[in-house]
Amino acid sequence: MASTRRRGAHASAAPDTTSTGTAPAAAGSAGATGSAGATAAARAGAPQAGAPRAGRARAGAARAGGFRARLSPLRMVIAVLVLGFATVVVTGGLWSSPSAEPTVQQFLLDWQQRSYAAAAALTTGNPAEVTSELANAYSKLGAAAFYLNMGPIKQSGGIATARFTASVDLGQDGAPWMYTGDFSLRRAGPGWKIVWSPTVINPGLGPGLQLAVISTTHRRQPILDADGQPLQVWSTAYVVGVRPGPRLKDPRATAAGLGRVTGIEPSEILAWIRAAPRDRFQELVTYRPSDYRKVARQLMKVPGLIRKKTRVRLFDSTAPAVVGTVDAEASPALRNAGIAYRPGATIGRSGLQSRYQNYLTGTPSTQVVAETASGHSSLLSLLPGNIEPVIQGLYEDPQHTLWVATYDGLWHLKLDAGGSPASSPEPIKQFLRTELLAIEPDDRGNLWLASTNALIRYNPATGETLTFGRDQGSPISGYYSYGHTRSTDGRLWFGGGQGVVGFQPQYLRPNVRPPAVVMDSVTAYRDGSPIRMNLTPGEKLDLSYRDTISIFDVAATDYGSPRANTYSYRLLGLQSEWTPPSNVHQITFTNLDPGRYRLEVRAANNWGTWSIAPATMDIAVMPPWWRTWWAYTLYFLIVIGSAIGYVYSLKRKIERERQVSASLREANEIKANFVEKLQTQVAAATKELRETLQGVNLKNAELEVAQKRATEGEQVKSQFLAHMSHELRTPLTGILGFTKLLGSTTMSSEQKD
C-alpha cells in the first residue's frame, strides 16, 4: 500500500516529457500501472480534471513502469533504507509494545509490602497458590525483614526478562542474605504477566522445594595458656533439642513447654524449630549437669524433646578464678544483656570470659538451603559470620587446595598458581565444632588430623574418616599443634602431653570384626515408680500406656575398647531413620502412643565397624481401657443405639407433627366455615342496614320537602298578612283622618246631613 501511494504521487508530479515514439512501446505495460497510479494520486488529493492531467498521469505511470524494470543503484539503496525504516517503525517504533517496567515494579513493591494477593494477581499462576508461596517464602527462614530492588529489564516483542536483587534479614545477628533473581514476563492483553514458577522467588527453588536456614553458632573460642593450650577442660553437659519432621507432631507445644522450663520466649524457640531442616537434630539449650538435674523432670514432660548427654570444653577450666564462668542459652543473663536467643549462644559471667565476650563468641555462620519434603537439601548461600577461628595447622596439597585446621573445624580453599586464594573458605561438615590442632598427609593422599584427644584420618576424595585414639590403641592423647612431622620413610609423628607417638599409616589394622548387639533389660517408669524387666530375644515386650519413660539397656559384644563402642537405633512405627551414632548404651523413649513398634539397634566397635544385622525387639504399648477394641465396640454400639433412638424419636416427632398438621388443617377448615358463615351474616346484616338507611334517607328527604313546603307556606302567609295589613291600613287611616277632621270641624246641619 505504501509503495503504491509513492508511485501514484510520483506519477502525478512527473512532467509531461514522454516522447511520441516511446509512448506506444510502453503503453501496453504501463496502462494498468498508470490507472493504478492515477487512482493513488486521486486518493492522495492530486487534481483529476482534464485530459492533460490524465495524460501526464499515464506518462508518469509509463516512467514508473520503466523505473520498476530498470532500478538504478541509488534508487535501490533508497528503497532498502525506506523499507528498513518502515520495518523498524512497524515492529519497534510507533507501534511498539507497552513497557514491562511498571508491572515488574508493582510486583516487587507488593511482594515487599507483603501484599501477596496483589502480587499474585500480576502472575500467570493460580492466585491462591502463588499467594501462599509468596507468603511462606521466607517464613521458615525466620526473616525479620526483606528488601527487593529492581534491576535491568530486557524486552523483545511480547516477551521480557527482569532481574532484581533481594536482601533478607535472617535475624541471626549477622550479615543479611543477598542474592540476585530473575523472572520472565509475557504480554497478556494490554499489559504484562509474570510467568510464575518457584524460581521467581529464588533461582535455586523448584517444585516441591522450600527455603530453610541452618545457623551454626561457632563454638566459643578457648582461652589459651602460654603454650597455646586451652585452659578449659572437657566436662559433661546435657543438650536438649528436637528433630523437625513427622516425629515432631506439635512444634508449637514443644516450644511452649520448653519456654516454660527455661524462661525463653516460646515464639523465639518456635522460629528456630521451623527454620531448621527436617530430620536433622536441632540443638536448643545446653545445660551443665547441676542445672540439668534441677529441670530434668520438667523437660521429660515436654512433648517431642530429645535429650543428649555429651562432653564440651565450656563450663570447667584449670584456672576458674582467671578464666571465669560461662552460662548458656537458658541463662537470664543473656536476655538481660540484650542478646537474642539462638542455639549455642553463651555469655561470660566473670573473668576473662566476660572481658572478651565479643571476641570469644562472634556471630553465627548461616547456611540457606533449598529443602525437599523428605529433608534433603542443597546449599544456596553460606554466610560465614565474623568470628576469626584460631588457626592451628595449614597444608597445601598437590592440587593447590589449602587445608586449614582450626578450633572450629576443618576448612579448605582453592589457591591459584601464584598462591593467592581463588575461592572463599568452606568448612568440612564432618568436622564442624571439632577442635583440630595439626594436619599431616600420608603417602596415600589421606590427611591425618590431630584433635585434642585423638588422631583422625580423613580421605578428601571420599569423605571417609577413621579415628585413632586411646580407644583404638594410641598410647597418648592430648596433642600439640606444633609437634608433628612426617619422616622420610613415611612414618607420621605427633607429640602430646604424654609424649610422642609415631606409626606407619599403612600398617594400622582396624578392628573389622562386626559386633553383635544384645538387649539386656528395660526399665519402665510407671506412675513414677521404676519397674525393671529382663528381655529375652525373640519375645515381644508389652508395655503399659502408664509407662511414661522406657529405658532400654543395650551392649555390643566387642571388648577391645567397650567404652568406645557406639550405638544407633530406630523405632519403626515412630521413626524410620537411624539416629546418629552415640556411645550411650541406654535408649530412652517417653510417652509412647499405644500401638505396635519394632526397635532395631546396631552397634559399631572402636574402629567404626558396624554390626551386620541389627538386634530387634517387638514392642506393644497397651492402650488404656477406653482405647481397647471392646471399648471401641461399646462406643460403636452406643453410637448405633443412639442412632436408632434418634431415628425412633425422629419418627415420633414426624408422627406428632403429622397429627398436629391434621389438627391444624381441621381447625383451619372450621375457621374457614365459621368465617364464611360470619361473612354471610355480615353481608345480610349489611344489606338490611343498607335498606334501612335507604328508608331513613327517603323519610328524611320527605321531611325536608314537607319542611320546605311549610316554610314556603309560612312565608306566603306572612307576605299575605303584610300585604293585607298594608292594604287595610291605608283606607282606614284616611277614614280615621276624615273622622277626626269632622269631629273637630263645626258643621251646619245641612253639612251634617
Secondary structure, DSSP 4 states (H G I P E B T S, - for coil): -HHHHHHHHHHHHS-S---TTHHHHHHHHHHHHHHHHHHHHHHTT----SHHHHHHHHHHHHHHHHHHHS--HHHHHHHHHHHHHHHHHHHHSTTPPPPSHHHHHHHHHHHHTT-HHHHHTTBSS-HHHHHHHHHHTTTTTT-SEEEEEEEEEEEETTEEEEEEEEEEE-SSSSPPEEEEEEEEEEEETTEEEE---GGGT-TT--TT-EEEEEEEPPPPPPPB-TTS-BSEEEEEEEEEEE--STT---HHHHHHHHHHHH---HHHHHHHHHHSPTTS-EEEEEE-HHHHHHHHHHHHTSTT-EEEEEEEEEEEES-HHHH--EE-TT-HHHHHTTPPP-TT--EE-SHHHHHTHHHHH---EEEEEEE-TTS-EEEEEEE--S----EEEEEE-TTSEEEEEETTEEEEEEB-TTS-B-S--EE-GGGTT--EEEEEE-TTS-EEEEESSEEEEE-TTT--EEEEEGGGT-S---EEEEEEEE-TTS-EEEEETTEEEEE-GGG-----PPPPEEEEEEEEEETTEEEEEE--TTPPEEEETTEEEEEEEEEES--SSGGG-EEEEEEETT--SPPPPBS--EEEEESPPSEEEEEEEEEE-TT-PBPSS-EEEEEEEEPPGGGSHHHHHHHHHHHHHHHHHHHHHHHHHHHHHHHHHHHHHHHHHHHHHHHHHHHHHHHHHHHHHHHHHHHHHHHHHHHHHHHHHHHHHHHHHHHHHHHHHHHHHHHHHHHHHHHHHHHHS---HHHH-
